[in-house]
Amino acid sequence: MLLSLLLSSLLSAAQPSDTAAIAGRSLDEVVVTGTRTPRHLADTPVLTRVITSADIQRSDATDIQDLLQQQLPGVEFSYAMNQRTHLNLSGFAGQSILFLLDGERMAGETMDDIDFARITMDNVERIEIVKGAASALYGSNATGGVVNIITKKAKKPLAASAEARLSKHNSQRYAATLETRNASLSNVLTASYSRIGNYDVSSDPDPVTRVITTVYGNKTVNANEKLTWQPLKALSLSATAGFFFREIEWTPDIPERNRDFNASLKADWTVAPSHNLQLCYTFDQYDKSDFQRIASLDIRDYSNVQNSIAALYTYAAAQGSTLSLGAGLLHDYLFNRNIAEQKRQQDCLHAFAQYDWRISRRFEAVAAMRYDHFSDTGDRQLTPKLSLCYRPIPYLSLRAGYGMGFRAPSLKEKYYNFDMSGIWIVEGNPYLKSERSHNINLSAEYARRHCSLTLSAYYNNVTDKIATAAPYYKDLADVIPYLPYTNIPHYEVFGGELTAEGRWANGVSTRLSYAYTHEGTQRDDNGNVMPKQYLPARQHTLNVQLAYARTFTRRYAIDAALTGRLLSGTENEEYKNYYDITAGTSTVTYPAYTLWRLSLHHKIGKHVSLTTALDNLFNYRPAYYYLNAPLTDGITFIIAAKINIYKTSVTRKESRQPCRLFHKRRQRPAG
């Protein structure tokens, strides 16, 4: 019914010029991820999905995991050993999706994924997502796509806010924001604290594989500072600093602690009207430690430090064409008690070129090429990308693209040697090859008046995919088997998406997104099916959102949203007993499920907002809490309140008036 309503609205649209704001998103919004240069969303030659600040506010998400599941089809977060979060996005696992923070890489990983808890929503302005190989612009790990988190910039001369959120399992979230801005200087400071307690779950009798009995909570602290200074109209300087801390009580006496320190310095200089130069230095250090409470010792056993310098030059040619040239160096240092010699490091040198050619008002082509060199193995990689965009009529965009992706083996994958909870010994492989892929994508986007319709399809062919092989015993006397990293000769994934959006003058908006994913079977050199360590992609996922926003009076407004996720069932070949692989494998069926959320956002007066929500609205509970099942134990009530402590806006005319008065006083004759 929702889809028929949207399609009928699309067909009845009359004016092609009304495309500035469609389905709650502004097509005039500037995005950078798809081309590495600022482009209006309506004009970008690369299909880009934007999660706006309004989407973030409406979702009331604590971190990026919660947000992406609500907003994107084809995404699922499951759990690996020790309940570490693992991502699958359209058939690509977390290690093949590159997450960026303001365009820069993030250090640290666990079970092949970054620490998603680092990215809290109180500091995020918007998120840009480009699916498909983007290695020609961003290098390794961009085989399946890029997720770029754009942090907030100060918009008001002075604004401050504080918020609190409560839910079950002693779930708490507190956050505060302070922003200031004048003619040349702006600053944003955010801080947050969240926690959730442990809780027990129970499964039906006779599970096929290992089940979870306790879901572990955590305590998290985040603080971020962003300072921007514009001494000249053509020059902008910015500095950022961030701190992250989390504590997880796997055992009460020895909780695990995760920390991150990050900082950056950036300069954006318009050298001449058509010439722009950006320089950037970033530092990111992610640590893990075990805190021994009785002895009061905090013992660090993991540290990943990244230092990066980069430069980007852009030349705006005639008729809107743009030439971009970039180069940089990333120094990657890893300390881990479970790798050979405990310390490893390597340098990655890269250079890329891109030409965005506006052939005509209707036709555009973007070609890019990147070169990467890794010092640890001497591996070299050249990756091309070509994107085409044709607009036969003002409100229809047809896009096609080819991109080559690659993922270099990480230092951990090459040198790891780790006893994973007595289950198996994860073994690195120094002879791993770089993973390479070929991606083809097609899309059509129709945007007219208050509705839009987007249809896309993609195909990925991956060679030498980096994964874990079947566990084995090196010696008959071995008690624990080895789980080695290896290259899978061939792997493919293909699928498509359909998204329909609409927004009407009465305050009603809808979005329906369907994703189909076909993930190929992993086979070894002998053609044998390899059991997957993580949950495979679900073939069918559907995200639905129905929202209503209305301002009743100057003192009260409401924004209500009903969002739902529907995921088809899937199967996975898993070991019957992780502690005894001789027992063999069995097919585990993960059933289809659906999760819904109803949220009400109330704006009371100018300074107060109140959010109430029911998560897991229909009280879904899995029959078996397997590692890869959604760890929900039923319906959850959420309440949150936010106070804008002080907020003001000064117009340019008002800001100049005191200066004029002062000037007049100085010119007034004495006496």
C-alpha positions in Angstrom: 0.0 0.0 0.0 2.8 2.4 0.8 4.6 1.6 -2.4 1.4 2.1 -4.5 0.8 5.5 -2.8 4.4 6.6 -3.6 4.2 5.4 -7.2 0.8 7.1 -7.8 2.3 10.3 -6.4 5.3 10.0 -8.7 3.1 9.6 -11.8 0.9 12.5 -10.9 3.8 15.0 -10.4 3.5 17.9 -12.7 6.4 20.4 -12.3 9.9 19.2 -13.1 11.5 22.2 -11.3 10.3 21.2 -7.8 13.3 19.0 -7.0 15.1 21.1 -4.3 13.7 19.1 -1.4 12.4 15.6 -1.9 11.3 13.0 0.7 12.7 14.9 3.6 16.2 15.2 2.1 17.7 18.3 0.5 19.1 17.7 -3.0 21.1 21.0 -2.5 23.0 19.3 0.3 26.7 19.1 -0.4 28.4 15.7 -0.2 32.0 14.7 -0.7 32.4 10.9 -0.3 31.6 9.7 -3.8 34.0 12.0 -5.6 36.3 13.4 -2.8 35.2 16.9 -3.9 32.1 18.8 -2.7 29.1 18.2 -4.9 25.4 18.8 -4.5 23.5 15.6 -3.9 21.3 16.1 -6.9 24.4 16.5 -9.2 26.8 13.8 -7.9 27.7 11.3 -10.6 28.1 8.5 -7.9 24.9 7.3 -6.2 25.2 8.4 -2.6 22.9 7.7 0.3 22.8 10.4 3.0 21.5 10.0 6.5 20.7 13.5 7.5 20.7 15.2 10.9 16.9 15.0 10.9 17.1 11.2 10.4 19.6 11.0 13.3 17.4 13.0 15.6 14.3 11.0 14.7 16.0 7.7 15.3 17.3 8.6 18.8 20.1 6.2 18.1 23.0 5.9 20.6 25.7 4.7 18.2 26.1 4.0 14.5 25.1 0.4 14.8 21.6 1.3 16.0 21.3 4.1 13.3 22.4 2.0 10.3 20.1 -0.8 11.1 17.1 1.6 11.2 18.1 3.5 8.1 19.7 1.0 5.6 18.4 -2.2 4.0 20.8 -5.0 3.6 22.7 -4.3 6.8 22.8 -6.6 9.8 25.0 -6.5 12.9 25.6 -9.9 14.4 28.0 -11.2 17.0 31.2 -13.1 17.0 33.2 -14.7 19.8 32.8 -12.8 23.1 29.9 -11.0 21.7 32.0 -8.8 19.5 29.9 -6.9 17.0 30.3 -7.9 13.3 28.8 -6.1 10.3 27.5 -7.5 7.1 26.5 -4.9 4.5 25.1 -6.2 1.2 27.2 -9.4 1.3 30.5 -7.6 2.5 31.8 -8.1 6.0 33.1 -5.3 8.2 36.7 -5.6 7.0 35.6 -4.8 3.4 33.6 -1.7 4.4 35.8 1.4 5.0 34.6 3.6 7.9 35.9 7.2 7.8 35.6 10.0 10.3 35.5 13.3 8.5 37.2 11.5 5.6 40.0 9.9 7.6 40.6 6.2 8.5 40.0 4.9 12.0 42.5 2.8 13.9 41.8 -0.4 15.8 39.7 -3.5 15.1 38.2 -6.5 16.8 37.1 -9.6 15.1 37.8 -7.8 11.7 35.6 -4.8 12.5 36.2 -1.4 13.9 34.9 -0.6 17.3 31.4 0.8 16.4 30.9 2.1 20.0 33.4 4.8 19.2 30.9 6.6 16.9 28.2 8.2 19.0 25.4 10.2 17.4 25.6 13.3 19.6 28.6 14.5 17.6 27.4 13.5 14.1 26.0 16.0 11.5 25.3 13.5 8.7 26.5 10.2 7.3 27.4 9.6 3.6 27.3 6.0 2.2 28.6 4.9 -1.1 28.2 1.2 -1.9 30.6 -0.6 -4.3 34.3 -0.6 -4.8 35.9 2.8 -3.9 39.5 1.8 -3.6 40.4 4.2 -6.5 39.8 7.0 -4.1 40.2 5.5 -0.6 42.5 2.6 -1.0 42.5 -0.7 1.0 39.3 -2.0 2.7 37.0 0.0 0.4 36.0 -3.2 -1.5 32.4 -3.2 -0.6 31.8 0.5 0.0 32.6 3.6 2.2 30.7 5.0 5.2 31.8 8.5 5.9 30.8 10.1 9.3 30.7 13.9 9.1 30.9 15.6 12.5 29.1 18.7 13.5 30.1 22.3 12.8 29.0 25.2 14.9 26.0 27.0 13.5 25.0 29.5 16.2 26.9 32.3 17.9 26.2 30.4 21.2 24.3 27.3 22.0 24.4 24.7 24.7 22.3 21.5 25.3 22.1 18.7 27.8 20.2 15.4 27.4 19.4 12.2 29.3 18.0 8.9 28.1 16.8 5.9 30.2 15.7 2.4 29.3 15.6 -1.2 30.7 18.6 -3.2 31.8 19.8 0.0 33.6 20.5 1.5 30.2 21.5 5.2 30.6 22.8 7.8 28.2 23.8 11.4 29.1 25.2 13.9 26.6 26.1 17.6 26.5 27.1 19.9 23.7 28.5 23.4 23.6 29.0 25.4 20.4 30.3 28.9 19.8 30.8 30.9 16.6 31.8 34.3 15.5 33.1 35.8 12.2 36.3 33.9 12.1 36.3 31.3 14.9 33.9 28.4 15.7 34.0 25.6 18.2 32.0 22.5 19.0 32.5 20.5 22.2 30.5 17.3 22.9 30.7 14.8 25.7 28.6 11.7 26.5 28.4 8.8 28.9 26.4 5.7 28.4 26.0 2.3 30.2 23.9 -0.8 30.1 24.0 -3.7 32.5 24.4 -7.4 32.0 21.2 -9.4 31.5 20.4 -13.1 31.2 18.5 -14.8 28.3 17.2 -18.4 27.9 16.8 -20.6 24.8 14.5 -23.5 23.9 15.8 -27.0 24.6 18.2 -28.9 22.3 20.0 -26.0 20.5 21.9 -27.0 17.3 25.0 -25.0 18.2 26.4 -22.9 21.0 23.9 -20.4 22.7 24.4 -17.3 24.8 23.1 -17.2 28.3 24.3 -13.8 29.4 24.4 -10.6 27.3 27.2 -8.4 28.5 26.8 -4.7 29.0 29.4 -1.9 29.1 30.2 1.6 30.3 31.3 4.1 27.6 32.7 7.7 27.7 33.1 9.9 24.6 34.4 13.4 24.3 35.1 15.4 21.1 36.4 18.8 20.3 36.3 20.6 16.9 37.9 24.1 16.5 37.8 26.0 13.2 39.5 29.3 12.5 39.2 31.3 9.3 41.7 34.1 9.4 41.2 34.8 5.7 38.2 34.3 3.4 40.3 31.9 1.4 41.9 30.0 4.3 40.3 27.7 6.8 42.2 25.9 9.6 40.7 23.3 11.8 41.8 21.1 14.7 40.0 18.1 16.3 40.6 16.0 19.4 38.7 13.0 20.7 38.8 10.6 23.6 36.9 7.2 23.9 36.8 4.8 26.9 34.8 1.7 27.4 34.8 -1.0 30.0 33.2 -4.5 29.6 32.9 -6.9 32.5 33.4 -10.3 30.9 34.5 -11.3 34.4 33.9 -9.0 37.5 37.5 -9.1 38.7 39.2 -8.5 35.3 37.1 -6.2 33.0 38.3 -5.4 29.6 39.0 -1.7 28.7 39.2 -0.1 25.3 40.5 3.4 24.8 41.0 5.7 21.8 42.8 9.0 21.4 42.6 10.8 18.1 43.5 14.3 16.8 43.8 16.1 13.5 45.0 19.3 11.9 43.6 20.5 8.6 44.1 23.4 6.3 41.8 24.3 3.4 43.3 27.1 1.2 41.7 28.5 -1.9 44.9 29.5 -3.6 43.1 31.2 -6.6 39.5 31.2 -7.7 39.9 27.9 -9.5 42.6 26.3 -7.4 42.2 24.7 -3.9 44.7 22.9 -1.7 43.9 20.8 1.4 46.6 19.5 3.8 45.8 17.2 6.7 47.6 15.3 9.5 45.7 12.8 11.6 46.7 10.7 14.6 44.6 7.8 16.0 45.6 5.4 18.8 43.3 2.5 19.8 44.3 0.4 22.9 42.9 -2.6 24.7 43.8 -3.6 28.3 42.7 -5.9 31.1 42.1 -4.2 34.4 43.0 -6.4 37.4 40.8 -4.9 40.1 42.4 -6.8 43.1 45.9 -5.7 42.1 44.7 -2.4 40.7 46.8 -3.0 37.5 45.7 -1.9 34.0 47.7 -4.2 31.6 47.7 -3.2 28.0 47.9 -6.1 25.5 46.9 -4.3 22.2 47.7 -1.0 20.6 47.1 0.2 17.0 48.6 3.6 16.2 48.1 5.4 12.9 49.8 8.6 11.8 48.7 10.0 8.4 49.6 12.9 6.3 47.7 13.8 3.1 47.4 16.5 0.5 44.6 17.1 -2.0 44.7 19.6 -4.9 41.7 20.4 -7.0 41.4 22.6 -10.1 38.0 23.7 -11.2 38.1 23.8 -15.0 35.7 25.4 -17.4 32.0 24.3 -17.5 32.1 22.6 -14.1 34.8 20.0 -14.8 37.2 19.3 -11.9 40.7 17.8 -11.7 41.8 16.3 -8.4 45.3 15.1 -7.4 46.1 13.6 -4.0 48.9 11.9 -2.2 49.6 10.7 1.3 51.5 8.5 3.7 50.0 6.2 6.4 52.3 4.8 9.1 50.6 1.8 10.8 52.0 0.5 14.1 50.6 -2.6 15.9 51.4 -3.9 19.3 49.8 -7.2 20.2 51.0 -9.8 22.6 49.5 -12.4 20.3 51.6 -11.6 17.2 55.1 -12.6 16.3 57.6 -10.4 18.0 54.7 -8.5 19.6 55.3 -5.4 17.4 54.8 -4.8 13.7 54.7 -1.7 11.6 54.4 -0.7 8.0 54.0 2.4 5.8 51.5 2.8 3.0 52.3 5.4 0.4 49.5 6.4 -2.0 48.8 8.8 -4.9 45.6 9.2 -6.9 44.2 11.3 -9.7 40.6 12.0 -10.7 39.0 13.9 -13.5 35.3 14.9 -13.3 34.4 15.8 -16.9 31.2 17.7 -17.5 30.7 16.7 -21.1 27.4 18.5 -21.4 24.5 19.6 -19.1 23.2 16.1 -19.3 26.2 13.9 -19.5 29.1 13.5 -17.0 32.0 11.1 -16.6 34.4 10.6 -13.7 37.6 8.6 -14.1 40.0 7.9 -11.2 43.2 5.9 -10.7 45.1 5.2 -7.4 48.5 3.7 -6.6 49.2 2.1 -3.2 52.5 0.7 -2.0 52.9 -1.3 1.3 56.3 -1.5 2.9 55.8 -4.7 4.9 55.6 -7.0 1.9 56.4 -4.6 -1.0 52.9 -5.2 -2.4 51.8 -2.7 -5.0 48.3 -2.0 -6.2 46.9 0.1 -9.1 43.1 0.6 -8.9 40.9 2.3 -11.5 37.3 3.6 -11.4 35.0 5.0 -14.0 31.5 6.5 -13.3 29.0 7.8 -15.9 25.9 9.8 -15.3 23.3 10.8 -17.9 20.3 13.0 -17.2 17.8 12.8 -20.1 15.3 14.9 -18.3 15.9 17.2 -15.3 14.4 14.9 -12.7 15.9 11.6 -13.9 19.5 10.4 -13.4 20.9 7.3 -14.9 24.3 6.1 -13.5 26.7 3.3 -14.4 30.1 2.5 -12.9 33.0 0.1 -12.8 35.4 0.1 -9.9 38.2 -2.2 -8.9 38.6 -2.8 -5.1 41.3 -4.3 -3.0 42.1 -5.1 0.5 45.6 -5.6 1.7 46.1 -8.2 4.5 46.3 -6.5 7.9 49.3 -7.0 10.2 47.1 -9.1 12.4 46.0 -11.4 9.6 49.7 -12.0 8.7 51.3 -12.4 12.1 48.5 -13.3 14.6 48.8 -16.3 17.0 46.0 -16.3 19.5 44.3 -18.8 21.7 40.6 -17.8 21.3 39.0 -18.9 24.6 40.3 -22.4 24.3 38.3 -23.0 21.1 41.0 -22.7 18.5 44.3 -20.9 17.9 43.9 -18.2 15.3 47.0 -18.4 13.1 48.3 -15.6 10.9 49.6 -16.2 7.4 52.6 -14.0 6.3 52.1 -15.2 2.7 48.6 -13.8 2.3 47.8 -12.1 -1.0 45.9 -8.9 -1.4 42.2 -9.4 -2.0 41.0 -7.9 -5.3 37.5 -7.3 -6.7 35.7 -6.0 -9.8 32.5 -4.1 -9.1 29.8 -3.2 -11.7 26.9 -1.0 -10.7 23.8 0.5 -12.4 21.2 2.8 -11.0 18.3 5.0 -11.9 17.0 7.8 -9.7 13.8 9.6 -10.3 13.1 12.7 -8.2 10.2 15.0 -8.8 8.2 17.3 -6.5 7.7 15.5 -3.2 8.7 12.0 -4.2 11.7 10.0 -5.4 12.3 6.5 -6.6 15.8 4.9 -6.8 16.6 1.5 -8.3 20.1 0.1 -8.3 21.9 -3.2 -9.1 25.5 -4.4 -8.5 27.8 -7.3 -9.2 31.1 -8.0 -7.3 33.6 -10.6 -8.4 36.3 -11.2 -5.7 39.5 -13.1 -6.1 41.9 -14.2 -3.3 39.3 -13.2 -0.6 40.9 -13.1 2.8 39.1 -15.3 5.3 39.7 -18.0 7.9 40.1 -21.6 6.6 38.8 -24.8 8.2 40.5 -25.5 11.5 43.0 -28.3 11.7 45.4 -30.1 14.1 49.1 -29.7 13.4 50.0 -32.6 15.5 48.2 -35.6 16.9 49.1 -34.4 20.4 47.4 -31.0 19.9 44.5 -30.3 22.2 43.3 -27.1 20.5 43.0 -26.9 16.6 44.5 -24.1 14.6 42.3 -21.7 12.6 44.5 -20.2 9.8 44.0 -17.2 7.6 43.9 -18.0 3.9 43.0 -16.7 0.5 39.8 -18.0 -1.1 40.3 -18.2 -4.9 36.9 -17.0 -6.0 33.9 -15.4 -4.4 31.0 -13.4 -5.8 28.1 -11.3 -4.5 25.4 -9.5 -6.4 22.1 -7.9 -5.7 20.0 -4.7 -5.9 18.0 -2.2 -4.0 14.7 -0.3 -4.5 14.0 2.8 -2.4 10.8 4.9 -2.6 10.5 8.1 -0.6 7.8 10.7 -0.3 7.0 13.8 1.7 3.8 15.8 1.6 2.7 19.2 2.8 0.4 17.7 5.6 3.5 16.5 7.4 3.4 12.9 6.4 6.5 11.3 5.0 7.3 7.7 4.0 10.3 5.6 3.0 10.4 2.0 1.8 13.7 0.3 1.1 14.1 -3.2 -0.2 17.5 -5.0 -0.7 18.2 -8.3 -2.3 21.6 -9.9 -1.7 23.0 -13.1 -3.2 26.2 -14.1 -1.4 28.3 -16.8 -3.1 29.5 -20.0 -1.4 33.1 -20.0 -0.1 35.1 -22.9 -1.4 38.7 -23.9 -0.8 41.2 -24.9 -3.5 39.7 -28.4 -3.7 36.2 -27.1 -4.2 35.0 -28.0 -0.7 32.5 -25.8 1.0 34.1 -23.8 3.8 32.1 -23.1 7.0 31.7 -19.3 7.6 32.8 -17.8 10.8 30.1 -15.1 10.6 26.5 -15.0 9.6 26.0 -14.9 5.9 23.9 -12.1 4.3 20.2 -12.5 4.4 18.8 -12.5 0.9 15.8 -10.2 1.5 15.6 -7.2 3.8 13.0 -4.5 3.9 13.1 -1.2 5.9 9.9 0.8 6.3 9.4 4.2 7.8 6.2 6.1 8.2 6.5 9.6 9.9 4.3 12.5 10.8 5.6 15.9 11.8 3.4 18.9 12.8 3.8 22.2 14.6 0.6 22.8 16.6 1.5 26.0 18.3 4.6 28.1 18.9 5.1 26.1 22.1 4.4 22.6 20.9 5.4 20.4 17.9 5.5 16.6 17.4 7.5 14.3 15.2 6.3 10.7 15.2 7.8 7.8 13.4 7.1 4.1 13.0 10.1 2.2 11.6 10.4 -1.5 10.9 13.0 -4.0 9.7 12.0 -7.3 8.0 14.7 -9.8 7.4 14.4 -13.2 5.7 15.8 -16.4 7.1 19.2 -17.8 6.3 21.3 -20.8 6.9 24.9 -21.3 7.9 27.2 -24.3 8.1 28.6 -24.3 11.6 30.5 -26.6 13.9 28.3 -28.6 16.3 30.8 -28.1 19.1 33.4 -25.3 18.8 35.5 -27.1 21.5 35.5 -30.4 19.5 35.6 -29.9 15.8 35.8 -33.7 15.3 32.0 -33.7 16.0 31.6 -32.2 12.6 29.3 -29.5 11.3 25.5 -29.0 11.0 23.3 -26.6 9.1 22.0 -23.9 11.5 18.8 -22.2 10.4 18.4 -18.6 11.4 14.7 -17.8 11.0 13.2 -14.7 9.5 12.3 -12.0 12.0 11.0 -8.4 12.1 11.7 -5.6 14.6 9.6 -2.4 14.8 10.1 0.8 16.7 7.6 3.6 17.5 9.0 6.9 18.6 7.4 10.3 19.5 9.6 13.4 19.6 7.9 16.3 21.4 9.2 19.9 21.2 8.0 21.9 24.2 8.6 25.6 24.0 11.9 26.8 22.6 14.2 24.9 24.9 12.8 21.5 25.8 12.3 18.3 23.8 11.0 15.0 25.1 11.4 11.6 23.3 9.4 8.5 24.1 9.9 5.2 22.2 8.9 1.6 22.2 11.6 -0.5 20.7 10.9 -4.1 19.5 7.3 -3.1 19.4 5.9 -6.6 18.8 8.0 -8.2 21.6 10.1 -10.5 19.3 12.3 -13.0 21.1 14.5 -15.6 19.3 13.9 -19.2 20.2 17.6 -19.7 20.4 20.1 -17.1 21.4 22.9 -18.2 19.0 25.9 -16.0 18.5 24.4 -14.6 15.4 20.8 -14.1 16.7 19.4 -10.6 17.6 20.2 -10.3 21.3 16.8 -8.8 22.2 14.7 -10.0 25.1 11.5 -8.3 24.3 9.9 -4.9 24.1 11.8 -1.9 25.5 10.5 1.4 26.6 12.8 4.4 26.1 12.4 7.9 27.5 14.8 10.8 26.8 14.8 14.5 27.5 16.9 17.3 26.0 17.3 20.9 27.2 18.8 23.7 25.1 20.3 25.6 28.0 21.1 28.7 26.0 20.6 29.5 22.4 20.8 32.8 20.4 21.1 34.0 16.9 22.4 37.3 15.8 21.8 38.7 12.3 24.6 40.3 10.3 22.8 43.7 10.5 22.5 43.5 14.3 26.1 42.4 14.8 27.4 45.4 12.8 25.2 48.0 14.7 27.3 48.3 17.8 30.4 48.9 15.7 28.7 51.7 13.8 27.5 53.4 17.0 31.0 53.2 18.5 32.3 54.7 15.3 29.8 57.6 15.5 30.8 58.4 19.1 34.5 58.6 18.1 33.6 61.1 15.3 31.4 63.3 17.5 33.0 66.7 18.0 34.2 67.5 21.6 31.8 69.7 23.6 
